[in-house]
Amino acid sequence: MAVLSRDTELSAERVRIEVLGSMSPSQKVGLVVDACETNRKLMVAGLRARHPAADGAELHRLLVSLLHGEETAARVCARLAAAEE
């Protein structure tokens, strides 16, 4: 068996593969969803640290910009603002 992670011992890698192999597809999807949510929270925390005066709407715009680019963020936020009027 090849080691998938350079910083993980082979015995630990075997346990990880065994655990993942015993999980149902929905459990595996749950792990991915949790990882994505954690990643989003970390991104927002980083944005908050860099922009402490930003409110929720501005943080949302910054997050969309980080994920999808400034042009997309401008379009999305303009449509949201128009929908709120």
C-alpha positions in Angstrom: 0.0 0.0 0.0 1.4 3.4 -0.9 1.3 6.2 1.6 -1.1 8.9 0.5 0.2 11.5 3.0 3.9 12.2 3.4 3.5 13.3 7.0 1.5 10.2 8.1 2.9 6.9 9.3 1.8 3.9 7.3 0.0 2.4 10.3 -2.1 5.6 10.7 -2.8 5.7 7.0 -4.1 2.1 7.1 -6.5 3.0 10.0 -7.7 6.1 8.1 -8.4 4.1 4.9 -10.1 1.4 7.0 -12.4 4.0 8.7 -13.2 5.8 5.4 -13.9 2.4 3.8 -16.4 1.5 6.5 -18.3 4.7 6.1 -21.5 5.0 4.0 -21.5 7.4 1.0 -23.8 9.8 3.0 -21.3 9.8 5.9 -18.5 10.6 3.4 -20.5 13.4 1.9 -21.1 14.7 5.4 -17.4 14.9 6.0 -17.0 16.9 2.8 -19.8 19.3 3.8 -18.3 19.8 7.2 -14.9 20.5 5.7 -16.4 23.0 3.3 -18.3 24.8 6.1 -15.1 24.9 8.2 -13.2 26.3 5.3 -15.9 29.0 4.8 -15.8 29.9 8.5 -12.0 30.2 8.3 -12.2 32.5 5.3 -14.7 34.7 7.0 -12.6 34.9 10.1 -9.6 35.9 8.0 -11.7 38.6 6.3 -12.9 39.8 9.6 -9.3 40.1 10.8 -8.3 42.0 7.7 -11.4 44.2 7.7 -12.5 44.7 11.3 -14.9 47.5 10.5 -16.8 45.5 7.9 -20.4 44.7 8.6 -22.1 41.5 7.6 -23.0 42.6 4.1 -19.5 43.8 3.4 -18.0 40.6 4.7 -20.4 38.7 2.4 -19.3 40.8 -0.6 -15.6 40.2 0.3 -16.2 36.5 0.6 -17.9 36.3 -2.8 -15.1 38.3 -4.2 -12.5 36.0 -2.7 -14.3 32.9 -4.1 -15.5 34.2 -7.5 -13.7 37.4 -8.3 -14.5 41.0 -7.9 -16.6 41.3 -11.1 -18.9 38.5 -10.0 -19.1 39.9 -6.5 -20.1 43.3 -7.8 -22.9 41.8 -10.0 -24.2 39.5 -7.2 -24.3 42.3 -4.6 -25.9 44.7 -7.0 -28.7 42.2 -7.7 -29.2 41.6 -4.0 -29.4 45.3 -3.3 -31.9 45.7 -6.1 -34.0 42.8 -4.8 -34.1 44.4 -1.3 -35.6 47.7 -2.7 
